[in-house]
Amino acid sequence: MAIGQSIGRWGNYVNMELYGPPTTLPWGLRIPLLYRIPPYNDLFNYPETTLFHPTFLYESLLALALCLLLVWIAVRYGQKLREGDLLVGYLMGYAIIRFFTEMLRPDAWMVGKIAAAQLFALIFLIAGAAFLLVRHLWLPRRTVA
C-alpha cells in the first residue's frame, strides 16, 4: 500500500494540486495562476514565476521510505510479527507522514486551529500504537496446532 501511495501521489502533480506555500528552494514548482488556490492566485502578491513547495513530492518520497522501512521490519523482525502488524505499521507511518505534510497545505480543512487531517492522523497514530502494545504485551501469542 505504501508503494501504491507513493506512485499515486504523482497524479497530484499531473492535476497541479497538493502544493504548499511559496518557496525559494530549487525544487519548487511553478503553478500557473489558473490552477492556484486562493490566496496564491493573486497576480499582484504572487507573480507567475513564484515557486511553491511540492507537498505531493514530499509525501511520495516519504511513502516510498515507509515502504522500504516496512520491508526491512518484515525481513528483520518477521518471526516476532503477528498477522496484520505491517498493516498497522503502514497506517501509523502514513499518519506521521500526513501529519507533517498537512502543515504545508494552505487549503487544509480546519477543526479549530488544527487541520482535520492532522487530527485524524493523531487519532490513527495513537490507536495504532495502543493496538500494537495491547497485542504484543498483554495478549498471549496463539500457537498453531
N, CA, C and O atoms as a GROMACS GRO file, in nm:
protein
  580
    1MET      N    1   0.082  -0.119   0.000
    1MET     CA    2   0.000   0.000   0.000
    1MET      C    3   0.086   0.125   0.000
    1MET      O    4   0.051   0.225  -0.063
    2ALA      N    5   0.199   0.122   0.069
    2ALA     CA    6   0.286   0.240   0.075
    2ALA      C    7   0.344   0.272  -0.062
    2ALA      O    8   0.353   0.388  -0.100
    3ILE      N    9   0.383   0.169  -0.136
    3ILE     CA   10   0.438   0.195  -0.270
    3ILE      C   11   0.328   0.248  -0.363
    3ILE      O   12   0.354   0.334  -0.447
    4GLY      N   13   0.208   0.198  -0.348
    4GLY     CA   14   0.095   0.249  -0.426
    4GLY      C   15   0.066   0.394  -0.392
    4GLY      O   16   0.038   0.474  -0.481
    5GLN      N   17   0.073   0.428  -0.265
    5GLN     CA   18   0.054   0.566  -0.222
    5GLN      C   19   0.162   0.654  -0.281
    5GLN      O   20   0.135   0.766  -0.325
    6SER      N   21   0.284   0.605  -0.282
    6SER     CA   22   0.397   0.681  -0.337
    6SER      C   23   0.376   0.710  -0.486
    6SER      O   24   0.398   0.823  -0.532
    7ILE      N   25   0.336   0.611  -0.560
    7ILE     CA   26   0.313   0.628  -0.703
    7ILE      C   27   0.189   0.713  -0.729
    7ILE      O   28   0.189   0.799  -0.817
    8GLY      N   29   0.084   0.689  -0.653
    8GLY     CA   30  -0.041   0.760  -0.672
    8GLY      C   31  -0.031   0.911  -0.651
    8GLY      O   32  -0.105   0.986  -0.714
    9ARG      N   33   0.057   0.955  -0.565
    9ARG     CA   34   0.071   1.098  -0.539
    9ARG      C   35   0.115   1.176  -0.663
    9ARG      O   36   0.095   1.297  -0.670
   10TRP      N   37   0.174   1.108  -0.760
   10TRP     CA   38   0.217   1.177  -0.882
   10TRP      C   39   0.097   1.224  -0.964
   10TRP      O   40   0.112   1.313  -1.048
   11GLY      N   41  -0.020   1.168  -0.940
   11GLY     CA   42  -0.142   1.219  -1.003
   11GLY      C   43  -0.170   1.361  -0.958
   11GLY      O   44  -0.228   1.440  -1.033
   12ASN      N   45  -0.130   1.395  -0.835
   12ASN     CA   46  -0.146   1.532  -0.787
   12ASN      C   47  -0.058   1.629  -0.864
   12ASN      O   48  -0.095   1.745  -0.882
   13TYR      N   49   0.057   1.582  -0.909
   13TYR     CA   50   0.144   1.666  -0.992
   13TYR      C   51   0.078   1.691  -1.127
   13TYR      O   52   0.077   1.803  -1.177
   14VAL      N   53   0.024   1.585  -1.186
   14VAL     CA   54  -0.043   1.598  -1.316
   14VAL      C   55  -0.161   1.695  -1.306
   14VAL      O   56  -0.184   1.773  -1.397
   15ASN      N   57  -0.234   1.689  -1.196
   15ASN     CA   58  -0.350   1.776  -1.175
   15ASN      C   59  -0.314   1.913  -1.120
   15ASN      O   60  -0.401   1.998  -1.101
   16MET      N   61  -0.185   1.934  -1.094
   16MET     CA   62  -0.136   2.060  -1.036
   16MET      C   63  -0.210   2.095  -0.907
   16MET      O   64  -0.265   2.204  -0.892
   17GLU      N   65  -0.209   1.999  -0.815
   17GLU     CA   66  -0.275   2.017  -0.686
   17GLU      C   67  -0.182   1.967  -0.576
   17GLU      O   68  -0.077   1.910  -0.604
   18LEU      N   69  -0.222   1.987  -0.453
   18LEU     CA   70  -0.146   1.947  -0.335
   18LEU      C   71  -0.006   2.008  -0.334
   18LEU      O   72   0.094   1.938  -0.318
   19TYR      N   73  -0.002   2.138  -0.351
   19TYR     CA   74   0.125   2.209  -0.336
   19TYR      C   75   0.114   2.296  -0.212
   19TYR      O   76   0.004   2.324  -0.163
   20GLY      N   77   0.228   2.338  -0.163
   20GLY     CA   78   0.231   2.416  -0.040
   20GLY      C   79   0.254   2.563  -0.065
   20GLY      O   80   0.227   2.614  -0.174
   21PRO      N   81   0.303   2.632   0.035
   21PRO     CA   82   0.324   2.776   0.024
   21PRO      C   83   0.443   2.809  -0.067
   21PRO      O   84   0.518   2.720  -0.107
   22PRO      N   85   0.459   2.935  -0.098
   22PRO     CA   86   0.573   2.976  -0.182
   22PRO      C   87   0.706   2.938  -0.117
   22PRO      O   88   0.719   2.933   0.005
   23THR      N   89   0.804   2.911  -0.202
   23THR     CA   90   0.937   2.872  -0.156
   23THR      C   91   1.042   2.929  -0.250
   23THR      O   92   1.013   2.965  -0.364
   24THR      N   93   1.164   2.936  -0.200
   24THR     CA   94   1.278   2.974  -0.284
   24THR      C   95   1.368   2.854  -0.310
   24THR      O   96   1.474   2.866  -0.370
   25LEU      N   97   1.325   2.737  -0.264
   25LEU     CA   98   1.404   2.616  -0.284
   25LEU      C   99   1.411   2.581  -0.432
   25LEU      O  100   1.315   2.603  -0.506
   26PRO      N  101   1.524   2.526  -0.477
   26PRO     CA  102   1.541   2.499  -0.621
   26PRO      C  103   1.444   2.396  -0.678
   26PRO      O  104   1.422   2.393  -0.799
   27TRP      N  105   1.385   2.311  -0.593
   27TRP     CA  106   1.291   2.211  -0.644
   27TRP      C  107   1.145   2.258  -0.635
   27TRP      O  108   1.052   2.179  -0.653
   28GLY      N  109   1.126   2.386  -0.609
   28GLY     CA  110   0.991   2.439  -0.605
   28GLY      C  111   0.922   2.426  -0.741
   28GLY      O  112   0.989   2.418  -0.845
   29LEU      N  113   0.791   2.425  -0.740
   29LEU     CA  114   0.711   2.409  -0.862
   29LEU      C  115   0.653   2.542  -0.907
   29LEU      O  116   0.618   2.627  -0.825
   30ARG      N  117   0.644   2.559  -1.036
   30ARG     CA  118   0.568   2.671  -1.091
   30ARG      C  119   0.426   2.623  -1.114
   30ARG      O  120   0.403   2.524  -1.185
   31ILE      N  121   0.332   2.692  -1.055
   31ILE     CA  122   0.191   2.658  -1.072
   31ILE      C  123   0.124   2.773  -1.145
   31ILE      O  124   0.122   2.886  -1.095
   32PRO      N  125   0.069   2.748  -1.265
   32PRO     CA  126   0.001   2.856  -1.338
   32PRO      C  127  -0.113   2.915  -1.255
   32PRO      O  128  -0.176   2.845  -1.176
   33LEU      N  129  -0.138   3.042  -1.274
   33LEU     CA  130  -0.243   3.112  -1.198
   33LEU      C  131  -0.377   3.040  -1.204
   33LEU      O  132  -0.450   3.037  -1.106
   34LEU      N  133  -0.408   2.982  -1.318
   34LEU     CA  134  -0.535   2.912  -1.337
   34LEU      C  135  -0.556   2.799  -1.236
   34LEU      O  136  -0.669   2.770  -1.197
   35TYR      N  137  -0.446   2.734  -1.194
   35TYR     CA  138  -0.454   2.618  -1.106
   35TYR      C  139  -0.428   2.651  -0.959
   35TYR      O  140  -0.436   2.563  -0.873
   36ARG      N  141  -0.398   2.774  -0.930
   36ARG     CA  142  -0.367   2.813  -0.793
   36ARG      C  143  -0.492   2.832  -0.710
   36ARG      O  144  -0.597   2.875  -0.759
   37ILE      N  145  -0.479   2.798  -0.583
   37ILE     CA  146  -0.588   2.819  -0.488
   37ILE      C  147  -0.570   2.956  -0.423
   37ILE      O  148  -0.457   3.006  -0.415
   38PRO      N  149  -0.677   3.017  -0.376
   38PRO     CA  150  -0.663   3.144  -0.304
   38PRO      C  151  -0.580   3.119  -0.178
   38PRO      O  152  -0.599   3.013  -0.117
   39PRO      N  153  -0.495   3.204  -0.135
   39PRO     CA  154  -0.466   3.339  -0.183
   39PRO      C  155  -0.353   3.344  -0.285
   39PRO      O  156  -0.310   3.453  -0.322
   40TYR      N  157  -0.305   3.228  -0.332
   40TYR     CA  158  -0.188   3.227  -0.420
   40TYR      C  159  -0.221   3.257  -0.565
   40TYR      O  160  -0.131   3.260  -0.649
   41ASN      N  161  -0.348   3.280  -0.596
   41ASN     CA  162  -0.385   3.310  -0.734
   41ASN      C  163  -0.387   3.461  -0.760
   41ASN      O  164  -0.427   3.504  -0.868
   42ASP      N  165  -0.344   3.541  -0.663
   42ASP     CA  166  -0.339   3.686  -0.677
   42ASP      C  167  -0.209   3.725  -0.746
   42ASP      O  168  -0.101   3.714  -0.688
   43LEU      N  169  -0.218   3.770  -0.870
   43LEU     CA  170  -0.101   3.803  -0.952
   43LEU      C  171  -0.016   3.912  -0.887
   43LEU      O  172   0.106   3.914  -0.904
   44PHE      N  173  -0.079   4.003  -0.813
   44PHE     CA  174  -0.003   4.114  -0.755
   44PHE      C  175   0.081   4.069  -0.635
   44PHE      O  176   0.189   4.124  -0.612
   45ASN      N  177   0.034   3.971  -0.561
   45ASN     CA  178   0.111   3.922  -0.446
   45ASN      C  179   0.203   3.805  -0.483
   45ASN      O  180   0.311   3.790  -0.426
   46TYR      N  181   0.159   3.724  -0.578
   46TYR     CA  182   0.236   3.607  -0.618
   46TYR      C  183   0.244   3.600  -0.771
   46TYR      O  184   0.153   3.548  -0.835
   47PRO      N  185   0.351   3.652  -0.829
   47PRO     CA  186   0.361   3.653  -0.975
   47PRO      C  187   0.372   3.513  -1.034
   47PRO      O  188   0.393   3.415  -0.962
   48GLU      N  189   0.357   3.505  -1.162
   48GLU     CA  190   0.360   3.379  -1.237
   48GLU      C  191   0.488   3.299  -1.209
   48GLU      O  192   0.486   3.176  -1.216
   49THR      N  193   0.597   3.365  -1.178
   49THR     CA  194   0.726   3.298  -1.157
   49THR      C  195   0.743   3.242  -1.016
   49THR      O  196   0.847   3.183  -0.985
   50THR      N  197   0.644   3.259  -0.930
   50THR     CA  198   0.652   3.210  -0.792
   50THR      C  199   0.664   3.059  -0.790
   50THR      O  200   0.594   2.989  -0.862
   51LEU      N  201   0.754   3.009  -0.706
   51LEU     CA  202   0.769   2.864  -0.686
   51LEU      C  203   0.696   2.824  -0.559
   51LEU      O  204   0.690   2.900  -0.462
   52PHE      N  205   0.642   2.702  -0.559
   52PHE     CA  206   0.566   2.651  -0.445
   52PHE      C  207   0.623   2.516  -0.400
   52PHE      O  208   0.677   2.440  -0.480
   53HIS      N  209   0.609   2.488  -0.270
   53HIS     CA  210   0.653   2.359  -0.216
   53HIS      C  211   0.574   2.246  -0.283
   53HIS      O  212   0.451   2.252  -0.289
   54PRO      N  213   0.644   2.143  -0.334
   54PRO     CA  214   0.575   2.028  -0.394
   54PRO      C  215   0.538   1.925  -0.286
   54PRO      O  216   0.604   1.823  -0.272
   55THR      N  217   0.432   1.953  -0.211
   55THR     CA  218   0.398   1.864  -0.099
   55THR      C  219   0.364   1.723  -0.147
   55THR      O  220   0.385   1.626  -0.074
   56PHE      N  221   0.312   1.711  -0.269
   56PHE     CA  222   0.285   1.577  -0.323
   56PHE      C  223   0.415   1.499  -0.333
   56PHE      O  224   0.418   1.378  -0.307
   57LEU      N  225   0.524   1.568  -0.372
   57LEU     CA  226   0.654   1.502  -0.385
   57LEU      C  227   0.708   1.460  -0.249
   57LEU      O  228   0.761   1.350  -0.234
   58TYR      N  229   0.694   1.546  -0.150
   58TYR     CA  230   0.738   1.511  -0.016
   58TYR      C  231   0.663   1.386   0.032
   58TYR      O  232   0.724   1.294   0.086
   59GLU      N  233   0.532   1.385   0.012
   59GLU     CA  234   0.453   1.271   0.056
   59GLU      C  235   0.490   1.146  -0.023
   59GLU      O  236   0.495   1.037   0.034
   60SER      N  237   0.515   1.160  -0.151
   60SER     CA  238   0.553   1.047  -0.235
   60SER      C  239   0.685   0.985  -0.188
   60SER      O  240   0.695   0.863  -0.174
   61LEU      N  241   0.784   1.069  -0.164
   61LEU     CA  242   0.915   1.019  -0.121
   61LEU      C  243   0.908   0.958   0.020
   61LEU      O  244   0.973   0.857   0.047
   62LEU      N  245   0.830   1.020   0.107
   62LEU     CA  246   0.815   0.964   0.242
   62LEU      C  247   0.740   0.831   0.241
   62LEU      O  248   0.771   0.742   0.319
   63ALA      N  249   0.641   0.818   0.153
   63ALA     CA  250   0.569   0.690   0.141
   63ALA      C  251   0.662   0.581   0.087
   63ALA      O  252   0.653   0.466   0.128
   64LEU      N  253   0.750   0.618  -0.005
   64LEU     CA  254   0.849   0.523  -0.056
   64LEU      C  255   0.943   0.480   0.057
   64LEU      O  256   0.975   0.362   0.071
   65ALA      N  257   0.987   0.576   0.138
   65ALA     CA  258   1.072   0.544   0.253
   65ALA      C  259   0.998   0.455   0.352
   65ALA      O  260   1.056   0.363   0.409
   66LEU      N  261   0.869   0.482   0.372
   66LEU     CA  262   0.788   0.398   0.460
   66LEU      C  263   0.781   0.255   0.407
   66LEU      O  264   0.790   0.159   0.484
   67CYS      N  265   0.765   0.240   0.277
   67CYS     CA  266   0.761   0.107   0.216
   67CYS      C  267   0.892   0.032   0.243
   67CYS      O  268   0.890  -0.084   0.283
   68LEU      N  269   1.004   0.100   0.222
   68LEU     CA  270   1.134   0.037   0.247
   68LEU      C  271   1.151   0.001   0.395
   68LEU      O  272   1.206  -0.104   0.428
   69LEU      N  273   1.104   0.088   0.484
   69LEU     CA  274   1.111   0.060   0.627
   69LEU      C  275   1.028  -0.062   0.663
   69LEU      O  276   1.072  -0.147   0.741
   70LEU      N  277   0.908  -0.072   0.608
   70LEU     CA  278   0.821  -0.186   0.637
   70LEU      C  279   0.880  -0.317   0.584
   70LEU      O  280   0.869  -0.421   0.648
   71VAL      N  281   0.944  -0.310   0.468
   71VAL     CA  282   1.011  -0.430   0.414
   71VAL      C  283   1.125  -0.471   0.506
   71VAL      O  284   1.142  -0.589   0.536
   72TRP      N  285   1.202  -0.374   0.551
   72TRP     CA  286   1.313  -0.402   0.642
   72TRP      C  287   1.261  -0.464   0.772
   72TRP      O  288   1.316  -0.562   0.821
   73ILE      N  289   1.154  -0.407   0.827
   73ILE     CA  290   1.095  -0.462   0.950
   73ILE      C  291   1.047  -0.604   0.927
   73ILE      O  292   1.066  -0.691   1.012
   74ALA      N  293   0.985  -0.630   0.813
   74ALA     CA  294   0.934  -0.764   0.782
   74ALA      C  295   1.048  -0.865   0.774
   74ALA      O  296   1.035  -0.978   0.822
   75VAL      N  297   1.159  -0.824   0.713
   75VAL     CA  298   1.273  -0.916   0.700
   75VAL      C  299   1.344  -0.933   0.834
   75VAL      O  300   1.376  -1.046   0.873
   76ARG      N  301   1.366  -0.826   0.903
   76ARG     CA  302   1.444  -0.828   1.028
   76ARG      C  303   1.367  -0.889   1.145
   76ARG      O  304   1.423  -0.964   1.225
   77TYR      N  305   1.239  -0.857   1.155
   77TYR     CA  306   1.160  -0.899   1.271
   77TYR      C  307   1.042  -0.988   1.234
   77TYR      O  308   0.947  -1.001   1.311
   78GLY      N  309   1.047  -1.049   1.117
   78GLY     CA  310   0.936  -1.130   1.067
   78GLY      C  311   0.885  -1.235   1.164
   78GLY      O  312   0.764  -1.260   1.169
   79GLN      N  313   0.974  -1.298   1.240
   79GLN     CA  314   0.932  -1.404   1.332
   79GLN      C  315   0.855  -1.349   1.453
   79GLN      O  316   0.776  -1.421   1.514
   80LYS      N  317   0.877  -1.223   1.485
   80LYS     CA  318   0.810  -1.163   1.601
   80LYS      C  319   0.679  -1.093   1.563
   80LYS      O  320   0.599  -1.059   1.650
   81LEU      N  321   0.659  -1.071   1.435
   81LEU     CA  322   0.538  -1.001   1.390
   81LEU      C  323   0.418  -1.092   1.392
   81LEU      O  324   0.429  -1.214   1.374
   82ARG      N  325   0.305  -1.033   1.416
   82ARG     CA  326   0.179  -1.105   1.408
   82ARG      C  327   0.106  -1.060   1.283
   82ARG      O  328   0.136  -0.956   1.225
   83GLU      N  329   0.010  -1.142   1.244
   83GLU     CA  330  -0.068  -1.109   1.125
   83GLU      C  331  -0.133  -0.971   1.142
   83GLU      O  332  -0.202  -0.946   1.240
   84GLY      N  333  -0.111  -0.884   1.046
   84GLY     CA  334  -0.170  -0.751   1.049
   84GLY      C  335  -0.079  -0.643   1.105
   84GLY      O  336  -0.111  -0.525   1.094
   85ASP      N  337   0.034  -0.682   1.165
   85ASP     CA  338   0.124  -0.582   1.223
   85ASP      C  339   0.177  -0.484   1.117
   85ASP      O  340   0.187  -0.364   1.142
   86LEU      N  341   0.211  -0.535   1.001
   86LEU     CA  342   0.264  -0.446   0.898
   86LEU      C  343   0.157  -0.349   0.847
   86LEU      O  344   0.188  -0.234   0.813
   87LEU      N  345   0.033  -0.393   0.843
   87LEU     CA  346  -0.075  -0.302   0.804
   87LEU      C  347  -0.089  -0.191   0.907
   87LEU      O  348  -0.102  -0.074   0.871
   88VAL      N  349  -0.085  -0.226   1.034
   88VAL     CA  350  -0.093  -0.125   1.140
   88VAL      C  351   0.030  -0.034   1.132
   88VAL      O  352   0.019   0.087   1.153
   89GLY      N  353   0.145  -0.091   1.102
   89GLY     CA  354   0.267  -0.011   1.084
   89GLY      C  355   0.253   0.088   0.970
   89GLY      O  356   0.296   0.203   0.980
   90TYR      N  357   0.192   0.043   0.860
   90TYR     CA  358   0.168   0.134   0.748
   90TYR      C  359   0.075   0.247   0.789
   90TYR      O  360   0.102   0.363   0.761
   91LEU      N  361  -0.034   0.213   0.856
   91LEU     CA  362  -0.130   0.315   0.898
   91LEU      C  363  -0.066   0.417   0.993
   91LEU      O  364  -0.093   0.536   0.983
   92MET      N  365   0.017   0.370   1.082
   92MET     CA  366   0.086   0.459   1.175
   92MET      C  367   0.189   0.545   1.101
   92MET      O  368   0.199   0.666   1.124
   93GLY      N  369   0.264   0.483   1.012
   93GLY     CA  370   0.364   0.557   0.935
   93GLY      C  371   0.300   0.661   0.845
   93GLY      O  372   0.349   0.774   0.836
   94TYR      N  373   0.192   0.623   0.780
   94TYR     CA  374   0.124   0.719   0.693
   94TYR      C  375   0.063   0.832   0.775
   94TYR      O  376   0.058   0.946   0.728
   95ALA      N  377   0.017   0.802   0.896
   95ALA     CA  378  -0.037   0.907   0.983
   95ALA      C  379   0.071   1.010   1.016
   95ALA      O  380   0.045   1.130   1.017
   96ILE      N  381   0.192   0.963   1.042
   96ILE     CA  382   0.303   1.055   1.070
   96ILE      C  383   0.334   1.140   0.946
   96ILE      O  384   0.352   1.261   0.956
   97ILE      N  385   0.340   1.075   0.831
   97ILE     CA  386   0.367   1.147   0.706
   97ILE      C  387   0.261   1.254   0.684
   97ILE      O  388   0.292   1.370   0.657
   98ARG      N  389   0.138   1.215   0.697
   98ARG     CA  390   0.027   1.307   0.670
   98ARG      C  391   0.024   1.422   0.770
   98ARG      O  392  -0.007   1.535   0.734
   99PHE      N  393   0.056   1.393   0.896
   99PHE     CA  394   0.058   1.498   0.996
   99PHE      C  395   0.153   1.610   0.955
   99PHE      O  396   0.119   1.728   0.964
  100PHE      N  397   0.272   1.573   0.910
  100PHE     CA  398   0.372   1.674   0.877
  100PHE      C  399   0.348   1.740   0.741
  100PHE      O  400   0.373   1.859   0.726
  101THR      N  401   0.300   1.666   0.642
  101THR     CA  402   0.275   1.729   0.512
  101THR      C  403   0.157   1.824   0.519
  101THR      O  404   0.151   1.922   0.444
  102GLU      N  405   0.062   1.797   0.607
  102GLU     CA  406  -0.053   1.886   0.621
  102GLU      C  407  -0.013   2.023   0.674
  102GLU      O  408  -0.087   2.120   0.655
  103MET      N  409   0.100   2.032   0.739
  103MET     CA  410   0.148   2.162   0.788
  103MET      C  411   0.174   2.259   0.674
  103MET      O  412   0.170   2.381   0.692
  104LEU      N  413   0.201   2.205   0.557
  104LEU     CA  414   0.231   2.289   0.441
  104LEU      C  415   0.111   2.312   0.350
  104LEU      O  416   0.123   2.380   0.249
  105ARG      N  417  -0.003   2.258   0.384
  105ARG     CA  418  -0.122   2.270   0.298
  105ARG      C  419  -0.201   2.396   0.330
  105ARG      O  420  -0.258   2.407   0.438
  106PRO      N  421  -0.206   2.492   0.238
  106PRO     CA  422  -0.282   2.614   0.263
  106PRO      C  423  -0.433   2.594   0.252
  106PRO      O  424  -0.510   2.677   0.301
  107ASP      N  425  -0.476   2.486   0.189
  107ASP     CA  426  -0.619   2.462   0.167
  107ASP      C  427  -0.675   2.354   0.258
  107ASP      O  428  -0.781   2.297   0.230
  108ALA      N  429  -0.605   2.326   0.368
  108ALA     CA  430  -0.648   2.219   0.459
  108ALA      C  431  -0.779   2.254   0.528
  108ALA      O  432  -0.802   2.370   0.564
  109TRP      N  433  -0.864   2.155   0.544
  109TRP     CA  434  -0.987   2.172   0.622
  109TRP      C  435  -0.945   2.181   0.768
  109TRP      O  436  -0.865   2.100   0.815
  110MET      N  437  -0.998   2.277   0.838
  110MET     CA  438  -0.955   2.302   0.975
  110MET      C  439  -1.063   2.260   1.076
  110MET      O  440  -1.182   2.274   1.051
  111VAL      N  441  -1.016   2.210   1.190
  111VAL     CA  442  -1.100   2.183   1.305
  111VAL      C  443  -1.039   2.268   1.416
  111VAL      O  444  -0.943   2.227   1.481
  112GLY      N  445  -1.094   2.384   1.436
  112GLY     CA  446  -1.032   2.479   1.528
  112GLY      C  447  -0.903   2.530   1.465
  112GLY      O  448  -0.905   2.586   1.355
  113LYS      N  449  -0.793   2.511   1.535
  113LYS     CA  450  -0.664   2.560   1.485
  113LYS      C  451  -0.576   2.449   1.427
  113LYS      O  452  -0.460   2.473   1.393
  114ILE      N  453  -0.632   2.329   1.415
  114ILE     CA  454  -0.555   2.217   1.361
  114ILE      C  455  -0.626   2.165   1.236
  114ILE      O  456  -0.748   2.162   1.229
  115ALA      N  457  -0.545   2.124   1.139
  115ALA     CA  458  -0.602   2.067   1.017
  115ALA      C  459  -0.673   1.936   1.051
  115ALA      O  460  -0.624   1.857   1.132
  116ALA      N  461  -0.787   1.914   0.989
  116ALA     CA  462  -0.865   1.792   1.015
  116ALA      C  463  -0.781   1.668   0.989
  116ALA      O  464  -0.787   1.571   1.065
  117ALA      N  465  -0.702   1.669   0.882
  117ALA     CA  466  -0.619   1.552   0.850
  117ALA      C  467  -0.514   1.529   0.958
  117ALA      O  468  -0.478   1.414   0.985
  118GLN      N  469  -0.464   1.636   1.020
  118GLN     CA  470  -0.369   1.619   1.130
  118GLN      C  471  -0.437   1.556   1.252
  118GLN      O  472  -0.379   1.472   1.319
  119LEU      N  473  -0.558   1.599   1.278
  119LEU     CA  474  -0.634   1.542   1.390
  119LEU      C  475  -0.658   1.393   1.368
  119LEU      O  476  -0.637   1.313   1.459
  120PHE      N  477  -0.703   1.357   1.248
  120PHE     CA  478  -0.726   1.216   1.217
  120PHE      C  479  -0.594   1.137   1.221
  120PHE      O  480  -0.592   1.022   1.263
  121ALA      N  481  -0.486   1.200   1.176
  121ALA     CA  482  -0.356   1.133   1.179
  121ALA      C  483  -0.315   1.102   1.322
  121ALA      O  484  -0.266   0.993   1.350
  122LEU      N  485  -0.334   1.196   1.412
  122LEU     CA  486  -0.302   1.172   1.553
  122LEU      C  487  -0.387   1.060   1.611
  122LEU      O  488  -0.336   0.976   1.686
  123ILE      N  489  -0.514   1.057   1.576
  123ILE     CA  490  -0.603   0.951   1.624
  123ILE      C  491  -0.556   0.815   1.573
  123ILE      O  492  -0.550   0.719   1.650
  124PHE      N  493  -0.522   0.806   1.444
  124PHE     CA  494  -0.473   0.679   1.387
  124PHE      C  495  -0.341   0.638   1.451
  124PHE      O  496  -0.320   0.520   1.478
  125LEU      N  497  -0.253   0.733   1.475
  125LEU     CA  498  -0.124   0.702   1.534
  125LEU      C  499  -0.140   0.648   1.676
  125LEU      O  500  -0.080   0.546   1.711
  126ILE      N  501  -0.220   0.714   1.757
  126ILE     CA  502  -0.243   0.671   1.895
  126ILE      C  503  -0.315   0.536   1.898
  126ILE      O  504  -0.279   0.447   1.975
  127ALA      N  505  -0.416   0.521   1.815
  127ALA     CA  506  -0.491   0.394   1.810
  127ALA      C  507  -0.400   0.279   1.764
  127ALA      O  508  -0.406   0.170   1.819
  128GLY      N  509  -0.317   0.305   1.664
  128GLY     CA  510  -0.226   0.202   1.615
  128GLY      C  511  -0.125   0.161   1.719
  128GLY      O  512  -0.097   0.043   1.737
  129ALA      N  513  -0.068   0.259   1.789
  129ALA     CA  514   0.029   0.229   1.894
  129ALA      C  515  -0.036   0.150   2.006
  129ALA      O  516   0.021   0.054   2.056
  130ALA      N  517  -0.156   0.191   2.047
  130ALA     CA  518  -0.227   0.119   2.152
  130ALA      C  519  -0.258  -0.024   2.108
  130ALA      O  520  -0.242  -0.118   2.186
  131PHE      N  521  -0.301  -0.041   1.984
  131PHE     CA  522  -0.332  -0.173   1.930
  131PHE      C  523  -0.210  -0.264   1.936
  131PHE      O  524  -0.219  -0.378   1.980
  132LEU      N  525  -0.095  -0.212   1.890
  132LEU     CA  526   0.026  -0.294   1.890
  132LEU      C  527   0.073  -0.326   2.032
  132LEU      O  528   0.116  -0.438   2.059
  133LEU      N  529   0.064  -0.229   2.122
  133LEU     CA  530   0.105  -0.254   2.261
  133LEU      C  531   0.018  -0.361   2.326
  133LEU      O  532   0.070  -0.455   2.387
  134VAL      N  533  -0.111  -0.346   2.312
  134VAL     CA  534  -0.202  -0.446   2.372
  134VAL      C  535  -0.177  -0.582   2.309
  134VAL      O  536  -0.170  -0.683   2.379
  135ARG      N  537  -0.165  -0.583   2.181
  135ARG     CA  538  -0.150  -0.709   2.109
  135ARG      C  539  -0.020  -0.782   2.144
  135ARG      O  540  -0.019  -0.905   2.157
  136HIS      N  541   0.087  -0.708   2.160
  136HIS     CA  542   0.217  -0.772   2.183
  136HIS      C  543   0.256  -0.784   2.330
  136HIS      O  544   0.337  -0.870   2.364
  137LEU      N  545   0.200  -0.701   2.416
  137LEU     CA  546   0.240  -0.707   2.557
  137LEU      C  547   0.141  -0.782   2.644
  137LEU      O  548   0.180  -0.844   2.743
  138TRP      N  549   0.013  -0.776   2.609
  138TRP     CA  550  -0.086  -0.833   2.700
  138TRP      C  551  -0.162  -0.954   2.644
  138TRP      O  552  -0.216  -1.033   2.721
  139LEU      N  553  -0.167  -0.968   2.516
  139LEU     CA  554  -0.240  -1.083   2.460
  139LEU      C  555  -0.141  -1.197   2.431
  139LEU      O  556  -0.039  -1.176   2.366
  140PRO      N  557  -0.171  -1.315   2.478
  140PRO     CA  558  -0.081  -1.428   2.452
  140PRO      C  559  -0.076  -1.462   2.303
  140PRO      O  560  -0.174  -1.446   2.230
  141ARG      N  561   0.037  -1.509   2.263
  141ARG     CA  562   0.055  -1.550   2.124
  141ARG      C  563  -0.012  -1.685   2.104
  141ARG      O  564   0.010  -1.779   2.179
  142ARG      N  565  -0.095  -1.692   2.000
  142ARG     CA  566  -0.164  -1.817   1.970
  142ARG      C  567  -0.068  -1.913   1.900
  142ARG      O  568   0.011  -1.872   1.814
  143THR      N  569  -0.077  -2.038   1.936
  143THR     CA  570   0.005  -2.140   1.869
  143THR      C  571  -0.083  -2.215   1.770
  143THR      O  572  -0.202  -2.234   1.792
  144VAL      N  573  -0.020  -2.256   1.663
  144VAL     CA  574  -0.092  -2.333   1.561
  144VAL      C  575  -0.079  -2.479   1.596
  144VAL      O  576   0.032  -2.528   1.618
  145ALA      N  577  -0.191  -2.549   1.601
  145ALA     CA  578  -0.191  -2.691   1.637
  145ALA      C  579  -0.161  -2.778   1.518
  145ALA      O  580  -0.157  -2.900   1.531
   0.00000   0.00000   0.00000
